[in-house]
Amino acid sequence: MAGTEFARESAMYREPTVSLEGYRILVTGGTTGIGRATALELATHGAHVLINGTDAKHLEDAEQSCDGAAGKVEGILADIGTKEGVLALFAAVDERLGGIDIAVLNAGVAESGPLVDMTHDACNEIVNVNLTGYISCSIESLKRMKGKGGQIILIGSMSAEECGTNAATYVASKSGIRGFSKSLRREVNPEGIRVSLIEPGKVGTDMQDASPEEQEKAEENHEMLTSEDIARSVMYVLSQPDRCDVVMLQIRPRLEAI
């Protein structure tokens, strides 16, 4: 290939510099793990980000970790596993953001073990936060995006593909997100509202049973992803031109067998 042709082709695939200045973004579950890393990534690119969580100390730490970013991150204590929590969160969206351009639905809980040993309350919480909460937040996001366009990014899990043992309720919730995202995209895409699903493999967060030291070793061995890996994946989805639509993005550690 001639030098000029190679240069021209390389330029076509150069990663764009993305600015999110002026964008109003909600990140649920933004106080720890993937949500926290995503909020920081978005704020670094200039966005005004609202996060939620259920732990006041985690919320304060997450807000402080984003100090100095080009954009702004602020938070609210709200449990999206409840109707009251979702309504309180979106009241804050209206008051603090003045609307919403992008919703990154990420909040999740996990509990593993044989189903027969699970309590009804634990199973209900998993479904309420991981699935019903996503649906409720999507409803409220669409009310505010209708006629204006926008984007909803759902953080699912490759558990929906792997269907591992001793995680039946968690797998059910993540499989539900996969089906929900497909149907929702068909419904709202013609209205200029994008819906994308990101399914990570194993990620080093406080949802893992492994200790921080064990997680760090697994990350070094390419057996586990970092929260920042998924945050960059969110940015990849958001950086696509209008003619492109990332429907589903699966990311796994290189040495995780799925």
N, C-alpha and C positions, 0 to 999 in steps of 0.2 A: 504494500500500500504506500502511495506517495506521502511525503511528509505533510503536505498541506491537507490532504484528505484525512490523514490520521488526526491532525490537530482539530479539524472541523468535527470529526466524529467524537473525539474526546470531549469537546466542548458541549456537545449535545447531552452527554451523560454526566456532566459535572453537577454535583449536588448544589441546589440553589440555596442562597442565603435567605432564610425565612424570617420575616418580621411579623409578630402577632400584636403589634402596637394597636391599641384601640379595640382589641377583641375581648369579649366578656365570656369567661369560661368557668364552668362548674366542674369540679373534680370531687366525686364522692369518695369517701374513705381516704381523704387526702392527708391524714395526720401521720401515717406510717407507711413503710414499704413502697409499693409501686405508686400509690396515690401521692405520697409525699414527694418522691422523685419526679413524678410527672408534673406536679404543681410547680416545683422549682424550675424544671426544664421550660415550661410554658412561660413562667414569669421572666426567665432569663431572655426569652425572645420578645418580651414587652407586653405580655398579656396581663389583664386584670383578672385574677383567679380567686374564686370562692371555694373553700374546702369545708368539709364537715367531718366530724368524728364524734366519739362518745366519751373520750377521756380528755379532761381539761388540760392536764400536763402535756400530753402528746400534741394537743392542739396548739398550745403556746409554743412548744418547741418547734413545731412545723412552721408556724408563722415567723419565728425568729430566724430559722435557717434560711429563709428567703429574703432577709434584709439585704439591701444592696443590689438586688436584681433590678433589671431595667423596668420590669413591670411591678405588680403588686399582688400580694397574697394575703387574704384575710379569711377568718374562719368562723364557724358557728358549731355549737354542740347540738347535734340532731341525729336521731336514730332512724335511718331510712327503712328499717324493718317494721316501722309503724306508720300508719296514715298520718298521725299527728306530727311525727318527725319529718315526713316528706313535705307536708304543707308548711311547716315552720321553715324548712330549708328553702323552699321556693318563695316564701315571703321575703327571705333574706336576699334571694336572687333579684327580686324586684327592687328592694330597697337599696341594696349595696352595689349591684351591678347595673341596675336600670334596664334589665333585659338579659337575654342570653343568646350567644352565637354558637357556642360549642358546649356539649355536655359529654364529659368523660365519666362513664359510670363504672366504678371500680370497687366500691365497698364490698367486702366479703368476709364471711366467717367460715371456719372449718372445724370439724371434729371427726376424728377417725376411730374406727373400731367396728366389730361385728354389729350388724343392724340390730340383732336381738338384745344387745347390751346398751343400745342408744335409748335415751329417754325421749318421750314424745315432745317435751319442751325443747330439747336440743335439736331435734329434727325440724320442728316448726321454725326455730330461729334461723337455721341454715336456709330453709326455703324462703322465709320472709325477707331476709336480707339479700341473699344471693340472686333470687329470681323475682319475687313479688316487688321488692324494692326497686329493681331495675325497671320493671314494667311501670310502676307508679311514677318514677322519676322521668321516664320516657313520656308518659302522658302529660305531665306538667311542662316538660321541655317543649313538646310539640305545640301546646297551647300558645306558647310564647314565640315559637318559630314560624307558625303558620302564616303564610303570605309574605314571609321575609326570607326564608331559607335558613340553613344552618346545618349542623352536623352533630350526630350522636355516635360516640365511640364506646362500644361495650367491651370491657375487659373480661373475657371468659377464661377458659382453661383447657389445656390439652387433655385434662381428665375426661372431657367429653369424648375424646378419641380413644384414650387408653382404657377407660372403664376399669380402673384398678380395684382390687379387693379391699374390703373393710372401709369403703368410702361411698357406700351406695347412695346416701342422701346427698352428699356433696356432688357426686357425679350426676345425679338427677338434676340438681339445680343448674349445673354448668351445661348439661345437655339441653335443658330448657332454654338457656340463654342463646344457644346456637340456633335452635328452631325459631325462637322469638325474633332474633336479628334478621333471619332470612325473610320471614313473613313481613316484618315491619319495613324492611328496605323496599319490598315490592309495593307496599302501601304508600310510602311517603316520598320515594325517589322522584316520581313525576312532579312533585310539588317543589323540587329543588332542595330537599332535605336529604342529606347523605346519611347512611347508616353503615358503620364498619364494625367488624368483630375482630378483636385481637385475642388469640389464644396462646398464652405462654405455657411453656413446659415448667419444670421445677425452678422456682425462683427463691433466692435467699432472702427471706423475710421472717417476721416474728410469727407467721403462720406455720412455719416448719418446726418439726419436733427437734431437729438438730440444733446444737449449740452454735453461737456465733462463730466460734473457732472452727467447728466442723463445717459450717457453711462456707467460710472463707476458703478452707482447703478444697471443698468441692468446686467452688468457683475457679480456683487456680487450676484444678484438674479438668476443667471444661465439663463438669458433671452437673453444674447448676448455674443459672443466670443470675444477674444482679438486677435490682429494681431499676437502675439507670438504663439497662438494656431495653427494658420495656418502655421507659419514658422516651427514649430515642425512637422507638417504634411508633409511638403516638405521634411524634413530630414528623416521622416519615409519612404517615397517613395524611396529616394535615398539610404537608408541603406539596401534595400532588396538584397539578393544574386542574382547572374545571372540567377538562375533557376526560379525566381519569377518575375512577371510583375504586378504591380498595375495598373489596367486599369482605374478605377474610384473610387475616395474616396470622400464620402459625409460626411461633418462634420457640425453639427448644435448645437446650445445651447440646453442644456437638456430640457428646458421648452419652446422652440420655437415650436409652432405647425405648421408643414408643411405636 
